[in-house]
Amino acid sequence: MDYRVVFDFEIEFTNGGGIQGQDFRLDIAGREISDAFLADYIVSDLRLLMVGKVKILNKKYIQEAHKRVAAEELPGESLIDLSHIIFDGLITYKGLPAPVICDFLSRENSVGKYDEGTTFQIGKIEMVSNTGTYIDCPFHRYEDGKDLSEIALEAFADLHAITIDATNAIEIGKSYFENKEIRGKAIIVHTGWAKHWNTEAYFENHPFLTHDAAEYLRDCQVKLVGIDSHNIDDTNGKSRPVHTILLGSEILIVEHLCNLDQLPETDYLFSAVPPKFKGVGTFPVRAFAKVKS
């Protein structure tokens, strides 16, 4: 059976006044819906502006045929998380120390510092900046390159992106990028290697971009290159041509991505925003994609 929710509502406007509705009926996809989702839907559906407090009252559910498209089916955007979880003891790169995550102030130790029943936790993190899913800026490779604080926010956020399917490949050459619309975009290379994350297999014989691929991407003036592998360069030797070429042209790099199999080929936005540190060239990010749903 289809379900509908029946409810009253009261909406206050931040610039004064308000509106009310009684016995309002709305199609829903399941058997129930939260007050918060319901409030957001009403505001969006009625195209209201300057909305303050919204109250949902006398909510109940009935079995009744749908009259219109359910809220969950309306066109919109959704976010896909492309970052690994960072936890105490995580090894991102062999030879680099794992993060130490602990309490600086525990909830137990905060008892008595505030009003009765009020406690806080303040965390303490000790880690190298190459931890988890992280971004590389030119300063990581070049002494005179821009650090995190010197890169414009527009270089990190809402970049038009394209996904490159390099699954089952180890050496990813320029042929993977030819005949594609890549100029000015974030290039997200899907290798499938993230399935080995937090295992010994992750560190050895991983996929990487070749020297000629890096030169091709540089010449096409891409904005950023991301990969779901252990390193964008071949780590079997000491040479790092991809870092050298891309960062030398101020093309940012994001390594250790995940969930790239959930991305469309094109027509989405990519973001990977780090804190604004001075004198640091790499740092963990919460990378995500904004896709049309």
C-alpha positions in Angstrom: 0.0 0.0 0.0 1.0 3.6 -0.5 1.3 5.8 2.6 0.6 9.4 3.2 1.4 11.6 6.2 -1.3 13.9 7.7 -0.1 16.8 9.9 -0.5 20.4 10.9 2.4 22.9 10.7 3.4 26.3 11.9 6.1 28.3 10.2 7.7 31.5 11.5 9.6 34.0 9.3 12.8 35.6 10.4 11.5 39.0 9.1 8.2 38.7 10.9 4.9 36.9 10.4 4.2 33.3 9.7 1.8 30.8 8.1 -0.1 27.7 9.4 -1.5 24.6 7.8 -4.0 22.2 9.1 -4.7 18.6 8.0 -2.0 18.9 5.3 -1.4 15.6 3.4 1.8 14.5 1.7 2.8 11.3 -0.1 5.8 9.4 1.4 7.9 6.6 0.1 7.8 4.5 3.3 5.6 4.1 6.4 7.0 7.1 8.2 9.0 10.3 7.9 10.9 12.5 10.3 9.7 15.9 11.4 13.0 17.4 10.2 12.7 16.0 6.7 9.0 17.0 6.6 9.9 20.6 7.6 12.6 20.8 4.9 10.2 19.5 2.3 7.5 22.0 3.1 9.9 24.9 2.9 11.3 23.7 -0.4 8.0 22.7 -2.0 6.3 26.1 -1.1 9.5 27.9 -2.1 9.5 29.9 1.1 12.2 32.4 2.0 13.4 33.9 5.3 12.1 30.8 7.2 12.8 30.5 10.9 11.3 28.0 13.3 9.1 25.2 11.8 6.8 23.1 14.0 5.2 19.8 12.8 2.1 19.0 14.9 -0.4 16.2 15.1 1.4 14.0 12.7 -0.2 10.7 11.7 0.0 8.2 8.9 -2.7 6.8 6.6 -2.8 4.2 3.8 -3.9 6.0 0.8 -2.9 6.1 -2.9 -0.3 8.6 -3.8 -1.4 11.9 -5.4 2.0 13.2 -6.6 5.7 12.3 -6.8 7.1 11.3 -3.4 9.7 13.7 -1.9 12.5 11.2 -2.2 11.9 11.0 -5.9 12.2 14.7 -6.6 15.3 15.6 -8.7 18.2 17.0 -6.7 21.8 16.5 -5.7 23.5 13.9 -3.5 26.9 13.7 -2.0 29.3 10.7 -2.2 32.0 10.4 0.4 35.3 9.5 -1.2 37.5 9.5 2.0 38.8 6.8 4.2 38.2 6.9 7.9 41.3 7.9 9.9 41.6 6.0 13.2 44.2 5.6 16.0 47.0 3.3 14.7 46.2 3.6 11.0 49.1 3.0 8.7 48.7 5.0 5.5 52.2 4.8 4.1 54.8 2.3 5.3 57.7 4.0 7.1 55.5 6.9 8.3 54.1 6.7 11.9 50.4 6.0 12.5 48.3 8.8 14.1 47.8 8.8 17.8 44.2 9.9 18.7 43.3 10.4 22.3 41.7 12.7 24.8 43.3 15.9 25.8 40.3 16.5 28.1 38.1 13.5 28.7 34.4 13.8 29.6 35.2 12.3 33.0 37.9 14.9 33.7 35.6 17.7 32.6 33.1 16.9 35.3 33.0 19.9 37.7 34.5 22.3 35.3 31.0 23.3 34.0 27.4 23.2 35.3 26.1 20.0 36.7 25.3 17.5 33.9 27.5 19.4 31.3 30.6 17.6 30.1 32.9 18.1 27.1 35.6 16.1 25.3 38.6 17.8 23.6 40.6 15.5 21.4 44.4 15.4 20.8 45.8 14.1 17.5 49.5 13.5 16.7 50.1 12.6 13.1 52.1 13.2 10.0 50.3 15.2 7.4 50.3 12.3 4.9 47.6 10.4 6.7 44.3 8.9 5.3 42.9 10.5 2.2 45.1 13.6 1.7 45.9 16.4 -0.8 49.3 17.4 -2.1 50.1 21.1 -2.8 53.3 22.3 -4.6 55.1 22.9 -1.3 55.1 19.2 -0.7 57.6 18.8 -3.6 59.0 22.3 -4.0 60.6 24.6 -1.3 59.2 27.7 -3.1 55.9 26.1 -4.0 52.5 27.2 -2.6 51.5 25.7 0.7 48.0 24.9 1.9 47.4 28.5 3.0 48.4 29.9 -0.3 46.2 27.9 -2.6 42.9 29.6 -3.5 39.7 27.9 -2.1 38.4 27.6 -5.7 41.2 25.1 -6.4 39.8 22.7 -3.7 36.1 22.9 -4.0 33.3 22.3 -6.6 35.6 21.3 -9.4 34.0 20.0 -12.6 35.3 16.4 -12.7 35.6 13.4 -14.9 36.2 9.7 -13.9 38.8 7.7 -15.7 38.3 3.9 -15.6 41.7 2.4 -15.0 40.5 -0.7 -13.2 42.8 -3.7 -13.5 45.6 -1.5 -14.8 49.0 -1.0 -13.1 50.8 1.4 -15.4 48.3 4.2 -16.3 49.6 5.9 -19.4 48.4 8.9 -21.4 46.1 6.7 -23.6 43.7 6.5 -20.7 43.2 10.3 -20.9 43.3 10.9 -24.7 40.1 11.7 -26.6 38.4 12.9 -23.4 37.2 16.3 -22.4 39.6 16.9 -19.5 40.9 20.5 -19.8 40.2 22.5 -16.7 38.8 19.6 -14.8 39.5 17.4 -11.8 40.7 14.0 -13.1 39.6 11.2 -10.8 41.4 7.9 -11.6 39.4 4.8 -10.6 41.7 1.8 -10.2 39.8 -0.2 -7.7 42.9 -0.5 -5.5 41.0 0.9 -2.5 39.6 -2.6 -1.9 43.1 -3.4 -0.4 43.0 -0.4 2.0 44.4 -1.2 5.5 46.0 -4.5 4.3 49.6 -5.5 3.4 48.5 -5.8 -0.3 47.7 -2.1 -0.5 51.4 -1.1 -0.3 52.9 -3.4 -3.0 52.6 -3.3 -6.8 49.9 -0.7 -6.8 48.5 1.2 -9.8 50.3 4.5 -10.7 50.4 7.1 -13.4 53.3 7.2 -15.9 55.6 10.1 -16.8 54.0 10.6 -20.1 50.5 10.6 -18.5 51.6 13.4 -16.1 53.0 15.4 -19.0 49.8 15.0 -21.0 47.6 16.1 -18.1 49.9 19.1 -17.5 49.7 20.1 -21.2 45.9 19.8 -21.0 45.9 22.1 -18.0 43.8 20.0 -15.7 43.1 21.4 -12.2 43.6 18.4 -10.0 44.3 14.6 -10.3 43.0 12.1 -7.7 43.6 8.4 -7.5 42.3 5.6 -5.2 45.8 4.0 -5.0 48.7 3.9 -2.6 50.6 6.6 -4.6 50.1 8.4 -7.8 53.8 7.6 -8.6 55.5 4.2 -8.9 57.0 3.6 -5.5 59.3 0.7 -6.6 62.1 3.3 -7.3 63.1 6.7 -5.9 61.9 8.8 -8.8 58.6 10.7 -8.5 58.0 12.1 -11.9 54.2 12.5 -11.5 54.5 14.6 -8.3 57.3 16.6 -9.9 55.4 17.4 -13.1 52.0 18.0 -11.7 52.9 19.9 -8.6 55.5 21.9 -10.6 52.5 23.2 -12.6 50.3 23.8 -9.5 48.1 20.8 -10.4 47.0 19.4 -7.0 47.1 15.7 -6.2 44.7 13.7 -4.0 45.8 10.2 -3.0 44.0 7.3 -1.2 40.5 8.0 -2.4 37.8 5.4 -2.2 34.2 4.7 -3.4 35.1 5.8 -6.9 32.9 3.0 -8.3 30.0 5.1 -7.2 30.9 8.0 -9.4 29.4 8.8 -12.8 31.8 9.2 -15.8 31.1 13.0 -16.0 28.8 15.8 -14.9 29.6 16.0 -11.2 31.6 18.2 -8.9 34.6 17.2 -6.8 35.8 18.7 -3.5 38.7 18.0 -1.3 39.3 20.9 1.2 42.1 20.9 3.8 42.7 23.3 6.7 44.5 26.5 6.0 47.9 25.6 7.4 51.0 27.7 6.7 54.2 25.8 6.0 52.5 22.5 5.2 52.1 20.9 1.7 49.9 17.9 2.5 47.0 17.3 4.8 44.0 14.9 5.2 40.8 16.0 3.4 37.1 15.0 3.5 36.9 14.4 -0.3 33.4 14.1 -1.8 31.5 14.3 -5.0 28.3 16.2 -5.7 26.2 14.3 -8.2 22.7 14.7 -9.7 20.3 12.3 -8.1 
